[in-house]
Amino acid sequence: MINAARQHVNPGTHIYIVGQPVYNEGHECFIAGNGGADWTDMKAQELASDSTINENMSYLGRFILNNDAGEVSDGCHASSPKGEDVLGEQAKAFFGG
């Protein structure tokens, strides 16, 4: 995936990597299965910290959605305005915005 991303950006472009959002306690995305969202987050951290894969890459952070607060529309996706805002605010916080 990293190589595929590199093929579509200018040389030296910094890549920010994230896993699938994780969810409030007691909720799992039915598509990813039990522990699937946590696994993608762990893999994103692992890949970003391995300079042999790509030294110009950073882990953006753990994104969290609350299914009980209406941030998830179908049990997996933040396709509601509230969920999209939550994810956007979390990304802004990483960049200091």
ABEGO torsion letter per residue (X at the ends): XAAAAAAABBBGBBBBBBBBBBBBBGBBBAAAEBGAAAAAAAAAAAAAABAAABABBBBAEBBBBBAAAGABAAGABBABAAAAAAAAAAAAAAAGX
